[in-house]
Amino acid sequence: MIRTADTKIIAHELHARYEHSRAVTLIGRTLQKALFAGRSDEVVFWALVHAHYRGGDLCSSTEEELNYFAPWIIRDPSEKN
């Protein structure tokens, strides 16, 4: 299960602990390892971390694509209408 609250926490910690270039490199390398390992859940997790790190909201087309993973994503209560 992927909790969007966790992705926001990780993104916040990356902002607090690392320079921008280092944080983006860490996200990219971790995402790449998950991709090549065939771990789709981890790929989605780190993609969400990156989105929150870069500013938060996802575009509507990305949200539609994430609907495929909806059974495995626990949304943050602040994201629900």
PyMOL Python script that loads the backbone (N, CA, C, O; Angstrom):
from pymol import cmd

cmd.read_pdbstr("""\
ATOM      1  N   MET A   1       0.836  -1.191   0.000  1.00  0.00           N
ATOM      2  CA  MET A   1       0.000   0.000   0.000  1.00  0.00           C
ATOM      3  C   MET A   1       0.881   1.255   0.000  1.00  0.00           C
ATOM      4  O   MET A   1       1.921   1.313   0.657  1.00  0.00           O
ATOM      5  N   ILE A   2       0.437   2.230  -0.744  1.00  0.00           N
ATOM      6  CA  ILE A   2       1.141   3.507  -0.844  1.00  0.00           C
ATOM      7  C   ILE A   2       0.286   4.567  -0.153  1.00  0.00           C
ATOM      8  O   ILE A   2      -0.860   4.802  -0.535  1.00  0.00           O
ATOM      9  N   ARG A   3       0.851   5.194   0.856  1.00  0.00           N
ATOM     10  CA  ARG A   3       0.151   6.284   1.535  1.00  0.00           C
ATOM     11  C   ARG A   3       0.684   7.603   1.007  1.00  0.00           C
ATOM     12  O   ARG A   3       1.882   7.870   1.100  1.00  0.00           O
ATOM     13  N   THR A   4      -0.194   8.430   0.453  1.00  0.00           N
ATOM     14  CA  THR A   4       0.273   9.701  -0.088  1.00  0.00           C
ATOM     15  C   THR A   4       0.844  10.596   1.011  1.00  0.00           C
ATOM     16  O   THR A   4       1.693  11.445   0.741  1.00  0.00           O
ATOM     17  N   ALA A   5       0.387  10.413   2.231  1.00  0.00           N
ATOM     18  CA  ALA A   5       0.958  11.187   3.337  1.00  0.00           C
ATOM     19  C   ALA A   5       2.444  10.862   3.502  1.00  0.00           C
ATOM     20  O   ALA A   5       3.245  11.747   3.803  1.00  0.00           O
ATOM     21  N   ASP A   6       2.814   9.580   3.304  1.00  0.00           N
ATOM     22  CA  ASP A   6       4.221   9.185   3.396  1.00  0.00           C
ATOM     23  C   ASP A   6       5.047   9.819   2.285  1.00  0.00           C
ATOM     24  O   ASP A   6       6.186  10.226   2.513  1.00  0.00           O
ATOM     25  N   THR A   7       4.480   9.906   1.083  1.00  0.00           N
ATOM     26  CA  THR A   7       5.227  10.519  -0.019  1.00  0.00           C
ATOM     27  C   THR A   7       5.488  11.991   0.268  1.00  0.00           C
ATOM     28  O   THR A   7       6.540  12.520  -0.090  1.00  0.00           O
ATOM     29  N   LYS A   8       4.537  12.650   0.910  1.00  0.00           N
ATOM     30  CA  LYS A   8       4.722  14.056   1.259  1.00  0.00           C
ATOM     31  C   LYS A   8       5.776  14.222   2.349  1.00  0.00           C
ATOM     32  O   LYS A   8       6.562  15.169   2.323  1.00  0.00           O
ATOM     33  N   ILE A   9       5.788  13.304   3.298  1.00  0.00           N
ATOM     34  CA  ILE A   9       6.787  13.358   4.381  1.00  0.00           C
ATOM     35  C   ILE A   9       8.191  13.177   3.815  1.00  0.00           C
ATOM     36  O   ILE A   9       9.112  13.914   4.168  1.00  0.00           O
ATOM     37  N   ILE A  10       8.346  12.191   2.933  1.00  0.00           N
ATOM     38  CA  ILE A  10       9.658  11.942   2.331  1.00  0.00           C
ATOM     39  C   ILE A  10      10.097  13.157   1.515  1.00  0.00           C
ATOM     40  O   ILE A  10      11.255  13.567   1.593  1.00  0.00           O
ATOM     41  N   ALA A  11       9.192  13.729   0.743  1.00  0.00           N
ATOM     42  CA  ALA A  11       9.523  14.917  -0.059  1.00  0.00           C
ATOM     43  C   ALA A  11       9.961  16.065   0.844  1.00  0.00           C
ATOM     44  O   ALA A  11      10.918  16.773   0.531  1.00  0.00           O
ATOM     45  N   HIS A  12       9.271  16.251   1.952  1.00  0.00           N
ATOM     46  CA  HIS A  12       9.629  17.318   2.903  1.00  0.00           C
ATOM     47  C   HIS A  12      11.019  17.066   3.494  1.00  0.00           C
ATOM     48  O   HIS A  12      11.819  17.993   3.618  1.00  0.00           O
ATOM     49  N   GLU A  13      11.303  15.829   3.853  1.00  0.00           N
ATOM     50  CA  GLU A  13      12.616  15.486   4.420  1.00  0.00           C
ATOM     51  C   GLU A  13      13.727  15.722   3.397  1.00  0.00           C
ATOM     52  O   GLU A  13      14.803  16.202   3.752  1.00  0.00           O
ATOM     53  N   LEU A  14      13.476  15.393   2.147  1.00  0.00           N
ATOM     54  CA  LEU A  14      14.483  15.636   1.110  1.00  0.00           C
ATOM     55  C   LEU A  14      14.768  17.123   0.974  1.00  0.00           C
ATOM     56  O   LEU A  14      15.921  17.524   0.815  1.00  0.00           O
ATOM     57  N   HIS A  15      13.716  17.950   1.035  1.00  0.00           N
ATOM     58  CA  HIS A  15      13.906  19.409   0.993  1.00  0.00           C
ATOM     59  C   HIS A  15      14.755  19.867   2.169  1.00  0.00           C
ATOM     60  O   HIS A  15      15.634  20.716   2.020  1.00  0.00           O
ATOM     61  N   ALA A  16      14.487  19.301   3.332  1.00  0.00           N
ATOM     62  CA  ALA A  16      15.160  19.748   4.550  1.00  0.00           C
ATOM     63  C   ALA A  16      16.620  19.293   4.624  1.00  0.00           C
ATOM     64  O   ALA A  16      17.464  20.010   5.161  1.00  0.00           O
ATOM     65  N   ARG A  17      16.917  18.128   4.098  1.00  0.00           N
ATOM     66  CA  ARG A  17      18.244  17.536   4.299  1.00  0.00           C
ATOM     67  C   ARG A  17      19.238  17.722   3.161  1.00  0.00           C
ATOM     68  O   ARG A  17      20.447  17.692   3.391  1.00  0.00           O
ATOM     69  N   TYR A  18      18.752  17.914   1.939  1.00  0.00           N
ATOM     70  CA  TYR A  18      19.656  17.901   0.798  1.00  0.00           C
ATOM     71  C   TYR A  18      19.493  19.130  -0.073  1.00  0.00           C
ATOM     72  O   TYR A  18      18.443  19.772  -0.095  1.00  0.00           O
ATOM     73  N   GLU A  19      20.564  19.441  -0.791  1.00  0.00           N
ATOM     74  CA  GLU A  19      20.481  20.450  -1.831  1.00  0.00           C
ATOM     75  C   GLU A  19      19.597  19.892  -2.939  1.00  0.00           C
ATOM     76  O   GLU A  19      19.434  18.679  -3.066  1.00  0.00           O
ATOM     77  N   HIS A  20      19.028  20.792  -3.741  1.00  0.00           N
ATOM     78  CA  HIS A  20      18.082  20.392  -4.779  1.00  0.00           C
ATOM     79  C   HIS A  20      18.662  19.322  -5.716  1.00  0.00           C
ATOM     80  O   HIS A  20      18.024  18.297  -5.952  1.00  0.00           O
ATOM     81  N   SER A  21      19.846  19.552  -6.239  1.00  0.00           N
ATOM     82  CA  SER A  21      20.414  18.609  -7.215  1.00  0.00           C
ATOM     83  C   SER A  21      20.639  17.233  -6.595  1.00  0.00           C
ATOM     84  O   SER A  21      20.430  16.215  -7.254  1.00  0.00           O
ATOM     85  N   ARG A  22      21.057  17.198  -5.352  1.00  0.00           N
ATOM     86  CA  ARG A  22      21.291  15.915  -4.672  1.00  0.00           C
ATOM     87  C   ARG A  22      19.964  15.189  -4.426  1.00  0.00           C
ATOM     88  O   ARG A  22      19.875  13.977  -4.623  1.00  0.00           O
ATOM     89  N   ALA A  23      18.951  15.915  -4.005  1.00  0.00           N
ATOM     90  CA  ALA A  23      17.646  15.309  -3.730  1.00  0.00           C
ATOM     91  C   ALA A  23      17.040  14.718  -4.997  1.00  0.00           C
ATOM     92  O   ALA A  23      16.528  13.599  -4.978  1.00  0.00           O
ATOM     93  N   VAL A  24      17.093  15.462  -6.094  1.00  0.00           N
ATOM     94  CA  VAL A  24      16.531  14.969  -7.358  1.00  0.00           C
ATOM     95  C   VAL A  24      17.312  13.756  -7.844  1.00  0.00           C
ATOM     96  O   VAL A  24      16.723  12.821  -8.387  1.00  0.00           O
ATOM     97  N   THR A  25      18.623  13.756  -7.660  1.00  0.00           N
ATOM     98  CA  THR A  25      19.451  12.607  -8.038  1.00  0.00           C
ATOM     99  C   THR A  25      19.073  11.379  -7.217  1.00  0.00           C
ATOM    100  O   THR A  25      18.956  10.284  -7.765  1.00  0.00           O
ATOM    101  N   LEU A  26      18.882  11.546  -5.920  1.00  0.00           N
ATOM    102  CA  LEU A  26      18.486  10.423  -5.059  1.00  0.00           C
ATOM    103  C   LEU A  26      17.130   9.850  -5.475  1.00  0.00           C
ATOM    104  O   LEU A  26      16.957   8.633  -5.543  1.00  0.00           O
ATOM    105  N   ILE A  27      16.186  10.724  -5.748  1.00  0.00           N
ATOM    106  CA  ILE A  27      14.860  10.273  -6.186  1.00  0.00           C
ATOM    107  C   ILE A  27      14.988   9.512  -7.502  1.00  0.00           C
ATOM    108  O   ILE A  27      14.428   8.427  -7.657  1.00  0.00           O
ATOM    109  N   GLY A  28      15.724  10.084  -8.441  1.00  0.00           N
ATOM    110  CA  GLY A  28      15.885   9.469  -9.749  1.00  0.00           C
ATOM    111  C   GLY A  28      16.547   8.110  -9.690  1.00  0.00           C
ATOM    112  O   GLY A  28      16.101   7.173 -10.353  1.00  0.00           O
ATOM    113  N   ARG A  29      17.602   7.991  -8.908  1.00  0.00           N
ATOM    114  CA  ARG A  29      18.307   6.706  -8.792  1.00  0.00           C
ATOM    115  C   ARG A  29      17.438   5.650  -8.115  1.00  0.00           C
ATOM    116  O   ARG A  29      17.424   4.491  -8.529  1.00  0.00           O
ATOM    117  N   THR A  30      16.727   6.050  -7.093  1.00  0.00           N
ATOM    118  CA  THR A  30      15.859   5.105  -6.393  1.00  0.00           C
ATOM    119  C   THR A  30      14.711   4.665  -7.293  1.00  0.00           C
ATOM    120  O   THR A  30      14.350   3.489  -7.320  1.00  0.00           O
ATOM    121  N   LEU A  31      14.145   5.609  -8.024  1.00  0.00           N
ATOM    122  CA  LEU A  31      13.071   5.295  -8.957  1.00  0.00           C
ATOM    123  C   LEU A  31      13.568   4.358 -10.064  1.00  0.00           C
ATOM    124  O   LEU A  31      12.869   3.420 -10.450  1.00  0.00           O
ATOM    125  N   GLN A  32      14.763   4.614 -10.563  1.00  0.00           N
ATOM    126  CA  GLN A  32      15.339   3.777 -11.614  1.00  0.00           C
ATOM    127  C   GLN A  32      15.588   2.349 -11.113  1.00  0.00           C
ATOM    128  O   GLN A  32      15.317   1.388 -11.833  1.00  0.00           O
ATOM    129  N   LYS A  33      16.095   2.205  -9.903  1.00  0.00           N
ATOM    130  CA  LYS A  33      16.310   0.869  -9.334  1.00  0.00           C
ATOM    131  C   LYS A  33      14.990   0.116  -9.215  1.00  0.00           C
ATOM    132  O   LYS A  33      14.915  -1.072  -9.526  1.00  0.00           O
ATOM    133  N   ALA A  34      13.962   0.807  -8.769  1.00  0.00           N
ATOM    134  CA  ALA A  34      12.649   0.172  -8.632  1.00  0.00           C
ATOM    135  C   ALA A  34      12.099  -0.219 -10.008  1.00  0.00           C
ATOM    136  O   ALA A  34      11.498  -1.282 -10.162  1.00  0.00           O
ATOM    137  N   LEU A  35      12.305   0.637 -10.993  1.00  0.00           N
ATOM    138  CA  LEU A  35      11.824   0.356 -12.341  1.00  0.00           C
ATOM    139  C   LEU A  35      12.478  -0.900 -12.908  1.00  0.00           C
ATOM    140  O   LEU A  35      11.789  -1.778 -13.428  1.00  0.00           O
ATOM    141  N   PHE A  36      13.796  -0.991 -12.809  1.00  0.00           N
ATOM    142  CA  PHE A  36      14.508  -2.141 -13.361  1.00  0.00           C
ATOM    143  C   PHE A  36      14.307  -3.402 -12.544  1.00  0.00           C
ATOM    144  O   PHE A  36      14.526  -4.505 -13.045  1.00  0.00           O
ATOM    145  N   ALA A  37      13.896  -3.257 -11.302  1.00  0.00           N
ATOM    146  CA  ALA A  37      13.595  -4.427 -10.470  1.00  0.00           C
ATOM    147  C   ALA A  37      12.161  -4.909 -10.677  1.00  0.00           C
ATOM    148  O   ALA A  37      11.764  -5.938 -10.132  1.00  0.00           O
ATOM    149  N   GLY A  38      11.390  -4.167 -11.462  1.00  0.00           N
ATOM    150  CA  GLY A  38      10.003  -4.556 -11.725  1.00  0.00           C
ATOM    151  C   GLY A  38       9.067  -4.290 -10.569  1.00  0.00           C
ATOM    152  O   GLY A  38       8.034  -4.947 -10.435  1.00  0.00           O
ATOM    153  N   ARG A  39       9.422  -3.330  -9.734  1.00  0.00           N
ATOM    154  CA  ARG A  39       8.618  -2.998  -8.554  1.00  0.00           C
ATOM    155  C   ARG A  39       7.703  -1.814  -8.859  1.00  0.00           C
ATOM    156  O   ARG A  39       8.019  -0.676  -8.511  1.00  0.00           O
ATOM    157  N   SER A  40       6.573  -2.080  -9.507  1.00  0.00           N
ATOM    158  CA  SER A  40       5.694  -0.997  -9.928  1.00  0.00           C
ATOM    159  C   SER A  40       5.180  -0.171  -8.756  1.00  0.00           C
ATOM    160  O   SER A  40       4.979   1.036  -8.893  1.00  0.00           O
ATOM    161  N   ASP A  41       4.964  -0.807  -7.600  1.00  0.00           N
ATOM    162  CA  ASP A  41       4.495  -0.053  -6.445  1.00  0.00           C
ATOM    163  C   ASP A  41       5.536   0.967  -5.980  1.00  0.00           C
ATOM    164  O   ASP A  41       5.192   2.085  -5.600  1.00  0.00           O
ATOM    165  N   GLU A  42       6.816   0.571  -6.014  1.00  0.00           N
ATOM    166  CA  GLU A  42       7.873   1.496  -5.615  1.00  0.00           C
ATOM    167  C   GLU A  42       8.072   2.595  -6.654  1.00  0.00           C
ATOM    168  O   GLU A  42       8.385   3.732  -6.302  1.00  0.00           O
ATOM    169  N   VAL A  43       7.892   2.264  -7.928  1.00  0.00           N
ATOM    170  CA  VAL A  43       7.993   3.277  -8.977  1.00  0.00           C
ATOM    171  C   VAL A  43       6.930   4.351  -8.749  1.00  0.00           C
ATOM    172  O   VAL A  43       7.224   5.544  -8.818  1.00  0.00           O
ATOM    173  N   VAL A  44       5.710   3.931  -8.481  1.00  0.00           N
ATOM    174  CA  VAL A  44       4.625   4.887  -8.231  1.00  0.00           C
ATOM    175  C   VAL A  44       4.918   5.700  -6.972  1.00  0.00           C
ATOM    176  O   VAL A  44       4.711   6.914  -6.955  1.00  0.00           O
ATOM    177  N   PHE A  45       5.397   5.037  -5.919  1.00  0.00           N
ATOM    178  CA  PHE A  45       5.732   5.737  -4.676  1.00  0.00           C
ATOM    179  C   PHE A  45       6.742   6.851  -4.936  1.00  0.00           C
ATOM    180  O   PHE A  45       6.522   7.994  -4.536  1.00  0.00           O
ATOM    181  N   TRP A  46       7.856   6.521  -5.610  1.00  0.00           N
ATOM    182  CA  TRP A  46       8.900   7.516  -5.830  1.00  0.00           C
ATOM    183  C   TRP A  46       8.491   8.567  -6.854  1.00  0.00           C
ATOM    184  O   TRP A  46       8.965   9.702  -6.792  1.00  0.00           O
ATOM    185  N   ALA A  47       7.624   8.212  -7.788  1.00  0.00           N
ATOM    186  CA  ALA A  47       7.091   9.215  -8.708  1.00  0.00           C
ATOM    187  C   ALA A  47       6.235  10.227  -7.945  1.00  0.00           C
ATOM    188  O   ALA A  47       6.279  11.425  -8.228  1.00  0.00           O
ATOM    189  N   LEU A  48       5.462   9.741  -6.982  1.00  0.00           N
ATOM    190  CA  LEU A  48       4.658  10.648  -6.146  1.00  0.00           C
ATOM    191  C   LEU A  48       5.552  11.503  -5.250  1.00  0.00           C
ATOM    192  O   LEU A  48       5.276  12.686  -5.048  1.00  0.00           O
ATOM    193  N   VAL A  49       6.626  10.910  -4.708  1.00  0.00           N
ATOM    194  CA  VAL A  49       7.579  11.691  -3.912  1.00  0.00           C
ATOM    195  C   VAL A  49       8.135  12.820  -4.771  1.00  0.00           C
ATOM    196  O   VAL A  49       8.208  13.966  -4.328  1.00  0.00           O
ATOM    197  N   HIS A  50       8.524  12.494  -5.992  1.00  0.00           N
ATOM    198  CA  HIS A  50       9.082  13.511  -6.889  1.00  0.00           C
ATOM    199  C   HIS A  50       8.061  14.602  -7.180  1.00  0.00           C
ATOM    200  O   HIS A  50       8.398  15.786  -7.180  1.00  0.00           O
ATOM    201  N   ALA A  51       6.828  14.212  -7.426  1.00  0.00           N
ATOM    202  CA  ALA A  51       5.779  15.202  -7.697  1.00  0.00           C
ATOM    203  C   ALA A  51       5.595  16.140  -6.509  1.00  0.00           C
ATOM    204  O   ALA A  51       5.475  17.352  -6.686  1.00  0.00           O
ATOM    205  N   HIS A  52       5.572  15.588  -5.311  1.00  0.00           N
ATOM    206  CA  HIS A  52       5.400  16.431  -4.123  1.00  0.00           C
ATOM    207  C   HIS A  52       6.653  17.272  -3.864  1.00  0.00           C
ATOM    208  O   HIS A  52       6.561  18.410  -3.404  1.00  0.00           O
ATOM    209  N   TYR A  53       7.807  16.709  -4.160  1.00  0.00           N
ATOM    210  CA  TYR A  53       9.047  17.466  -4.001  1.00  0.00           C
ATOM    211  C   TYR A  53       9.055  18.677  -4.937  1.00  0.00           C
ATOM    212  O   TYR A  53       9.515  19.753  -4.555  1.00  0.00           O
ATOM    213  N   ARG A  54       8.553  18.507  -6.148  1.00  0.00           N
ATOM    214  CA  ARG A  54       8.561  19.568  -7.149  1.00  0.00           C
ATOM    215  C   ARG A  54       7.433  20.573  -6.968  1.00  0.00           C
ATOM    216  O   ARG A  54       7.407  21.590  -7.661  1.00  0.00           O
ATOM    217  N   GLY A  55       6.510  20.320  -6.065  1.00  0.00           N
ATOM    218  CA  GLY A  55       5.504  21.339  -5.831  1.00  0.00           C
ATOM    219  C   GLY A  55       4.122  20.840  -5.503  1.00  0.00           C
ATOM    220  O   GLY A  55       3.239  21.639  -5.193  1.00  0.00           O
ATOM    221  N   GLY A  56       3.910  19.560  -5.560  1.00  0.00           N
ATOM    222  CA  GLY A  56       2.652  19.070  -5.043  1.00  0.00           C
ATOM    223  C   GLY A  56       1.670  18.483  -6.009  1.00  0.00           C
ATOM    224  O   GLY A  56       1.733  17.289  -6.300  1.00  0.00           O
ATOM    225  N   ASP A  57       0.772  19.276  -6.512  1.00  0.00           N
ATOM    226  CA  ASP A  57      -0.368  18.757  -7.251  1.00  0.00           C
ATOM    227  C   ASP A  57       0.031  18.125  -8.586  1.00  0.00           C
ATOM    228  O   ASP A  57       0.955  18.574  -9.264  1.00  0.00           O
ATOM    229  N   LEU A  58      -0.690  17.087  -8.929  1.00  0.00           N
ATOM    230  CA  LEU A  58      -0.478  16.396 -10.194  1.00  0.00           C
ATOM    231  C   LEU A  58      -1.492  16.909 -11.217  1.00  0.00           C
ATOM    232  O   LEU A  58      -2.587  17.338 -10.855  1.00  0.00           O
ATOM    233  N   CYS A  59      -1.121  16.860 -12.480  1.00  0.00           N
ATOM    234  CA  CYS A  59      -2.059  17.289 -13.519  1.00  0.00           C
ATOM    235  C   CYS A  59      -3.170  16.252 -13.658  1.00  0.00           C
ATOM    236  O   CYS A  59      -3.030  15.120 -13.194  1.00  0.00           O
ATOM    237  N   SER A  60      -4.257  16.634 -14.287  1.00  0.00           N
ATOM    238  CA  SER A  60      -5.423  15.755 -14.371  1.00  0.00           C
ATOM    239  C   SER A  60      -5.138  14.470 -15.137  1.00  0.00           C
ATOM    240  O   SER A  60      -5.672  13.419 -14.782  1.00  0.00           O
ATOM    241  N   SER A  61      -4.307  14.525 -16.181  1.00  0.00           N
ATOM    242  CA  SER A  61      -4.001  13.295 -16.932  1.00  0.00           C
ATOM    243  C   SER A  61      -3.204  12.311 -16.074  1.00  0.00           C
ATOM    244  O   SER A  61      -3.396  11.099 -16.176  1.00  0.00           O
ATOM    245  N   THR A  62      -2.317  12.828 -15.237  1.00  0.00           N
ATOM    246  CA  THR A  62      -1.554  11.955 -14.337  1.00  0.00           C
ATOM    247  C   THR A  62      -2.468  11.361 -13.280  1.00  0.00           C
ATOM    248  O   THR A  62      -2.342  10.184 -12.944  1.00  0.00           O
ATOM    249  N   GLU A  63      -3.378  12.153 -12.757  1.00  0.00           N
ATOM    250  CA  GLU A  63      -4.350  11.640 -11.782  1.00  0.00           C
ATOM    251  C   GLU A  63      -5.185  10.519 -12.393  1.00  0.00           C
ATOM    252  O   GLU A  63      -5.479   9.528 -11.723  1.00  0.00           O
ATOM    253  N   GLU A  64      -5.568  10.670 -13.660  1.00  0.00           N
ATOM    254  CA  GLU A  64      -6.338   9.625 -14.339  1.00  0.00           C
ATOM    255  C   GLU A  64      -5.529   8.339 -14.456  1.00  0.00           C
ATOM    256  O   GLU A  64      -6.058   7.246 -14.252  1.00  0.00           O
ATOM    257  N   GLU A  65      -4.238   8.471 -14.787  1.00  0.00           N
ATOM    258  CA  GLU A  65      -3.379   7.295 -14.889  1.00  0.00           C
ATOM    259  C   GLU A  65      -3.186   6.624 -13.530  1.00  0.00           C
ATOM    260  O   GLU A  65      -3.064   5.402 -13.448  1.00  0.00           O
ATOM    261  N   LEU A  66      -3.160   7.418 -12.480  1.00  0.00           N
ATOM    262  CA  LEU A  66      -3.005   6.860 -11.131  1.00  0.00           C
ATOM    263  C   LEU A  66      -4.244   6.092 -10.678  1.00  0.00           C
ATOM    264  O   LEU A  66      -4.163   5.269  -9.766  1.00  0.00           O
ATOM    265  N   ASN A  67      -5.374   6.350 -11.299  1.00  0.00           N
ATOM    266  CA  ASN A  67      -6.592   5.625 -10.940  1.00  0.00           C
ATOM    267  C   ASN A  67      -6.414   4.118 -11.103  1.00  0.00           C
ATOM    268  O   ASN A  67      -7.069   3.344 -10.407  1.00  0.00           O
ATOM    269  N   TYR A  68      -5.540   3.693 -12.010  1.00  0.00           N
ATOM    270  CA  TYR A  68      -5.234   2.268 -12.170  1.00  0.00           C
ATOM    271  C   TYR A  68      -4.682   1.682 -10.872  1.00  0.00           C
ATOM    272  O   TYR A  68      -4.945   0.527 -10.539  1.00  0.00           O
ATOM    273  N   PHE A  69      -3.915   2.494 -10.144  1.00  0.00           N
ATOM    274  CA  PHE A  69      -3.286   2.055  -8.899  1.00  0.00           C
ATOM    275  C   PHE A  69      -4.119   2.388  -7.661  1.00  0.00           C
ATOM    276  O   PHE A  69      -3.669   2.164  -6.538  1.00  0.00           O
ATOM    277  N   ALA A  70      -5.313   2.914  -7.853  1.00  0.00           N
ATOM    278  CA  ALA A  70      -6.155   3.357  -6.732  1.00  0.00           C
ATOM    279  C   ALA A  70      -6.332   2.316  -5.638  1.00  0.00           C
ATOM    280  O   ALA A  70      -6.352   2.683  -4.463  1.00  0.00           O
ATOM    281  N   PRO A  71      -6.463   1.024  -5.968  1.00  0.00           N
ATOM    282  CA  PRO A  71      -6.615   0.044  -4.884  1.00  0.00           C
ATOM    283  C   PRO A  71      -5.392  -0.043  -3.956  1.00  0.00           C
ATOM    284  O   PRO A  71      -5.494  -0.548  -2.838  1.00  0.00           O
ATOM    285  N   TRP A  72      -4.240   0.450  -4.424  1.00  0.00           N
ATOM    286  CA  TRP A  72      -3.016   0.350  -3.636  1.00  0.00           C
ATOM    287  C   TRP A  72      -2.550   1.680  -3.074  1.00  0.00           C
ATOM    288  O   TRP A  72      -1.497   1.754  -2.441  1.00  0.00           O
ATOM    289  N   ILE A  73      -3.333   2.737  -3.302  1.00  0.00           N
ATOM    290  CA  ILE A  73      -2.954   4.062  -2.813  1.00  0.00           C
ATOM    291  C   ILE A  73      -3.954   4.514  -1.759  1.00  0.00           C
ATOM    292  O   ILE A  73      -5.158   4.575  -2.008  1.00  0.00           O
ATOM    293  N   ILE A  74      -3.437   4.826  -0.585  1.00  0.00           N
ATOM    294  CA  ILE A  74      -4.270   5.382   0.483  1.00  0.00           C
ATOM    295  C   ILE A  74      -4.076   6.888   0.438  1.00  0.00           C
ATOM    296  O   ILE A  74      -3.003   7.398   0.762  1.00  0.00           O
ATOM    297  N   ARG A  75      -5.110   7.584   0.037  1.00  0.00           N
ATOM    298  CA  ARG A  75      -5.038   9.041  -0.119  1.00  0.00           C
ATOM    299  C   ARG A  75      -5.007   9.736   1.232  1.00  0.00           C
ATOM    300  O   ARG A  75      -5.602   9.282   2.209  1.00  0.00           O
ATOM    301  N   ASP A  76      -4.298  10.843   1.251  1.00  0.00           N
ATOM    302  CA  ASP A  76      -4.249  11.714   2.416  1.00  0.00           C
ATOM    303  C   ASP A  76      -5.642  12.329   2.578  1.00  0.00           C
ATOM    304  O   ASP A  76      -6.213  12.793   1.590  1.00  0.00           O
ATOM    305  N   PRO A  77      -6.209  12.347   3.793  1.00  0.00           N
ATOM    306  CA  PRO A  77      -7.556  12.911   3.978  1.00  0.00           C
ATOM    307  C   PRO A  77      -7.682  14.343   3.456  1.00  0.00           C
ATOM    308  O   PRO A  77      -8.775  14.748   3.060  1.00  0.00           O
ATOM    309  N   SER A  78      -6.610  15.110   3.444  1.00  0.00           N
ATOM    310  CA  SER A  78      -6.683  16.487   2.946  1.00  0.00           C
ATOM    311  C   SER A  78      -6.870  16.538   1.426  1.00  0.00           C
ATOM    312  O   SER A  78      -7.218  17.589   0.887  1.00  0.00           O
ATOM    313  N   GLU A  79      -6.644  15.412   0.722  1.00  0.00           N
ATOM    314  CA  GLU A  79      -6.797  15.367  -0.724  1.00  0.00           C
ATOM    315  C   GLU A  79      -8.232  15.027  -1.143  1.00  0.00           C
ATOM    316  O   GLU A  79      -8.594  15.193  -2.308  1.00  0.00           O
ATOM    317  N   LYS A  80      -9.036  14.559  -0.209  1.00  0.00           N
ATOM    318  CA  LYS A  80     -10.405  14.171  -0.538  1.00  0.00           C
ATOM    319  C   LYS A  80     -11.316  15.373  -0.462  1.00  0.00           C
ATOM    320  O   LYS A  80     -11.163  16.234   0.405  1.00  0.00           O
ATOM    321  N   ASN A  81     -12.272  15.425  -1.383  1.00  0.00           N
ATOM    322  CA  ASN A  81     -13.232  16.540  -1.397  1.00  0.00           C
ATOM    323  C   ASN A  81     -14.347  16.306  -0.424  1.00  0.00           C
ATOM    324  O   ASN A  81     -15.245  17.139  -0.302  1.00  0.00           O
TER     325      ASN A  81
END
""", "prot")
cmd.dss("prot")
cmd.show_as("cartoon", "prot")
cmd.util.cbc("prot")
cmd.orient("prot")
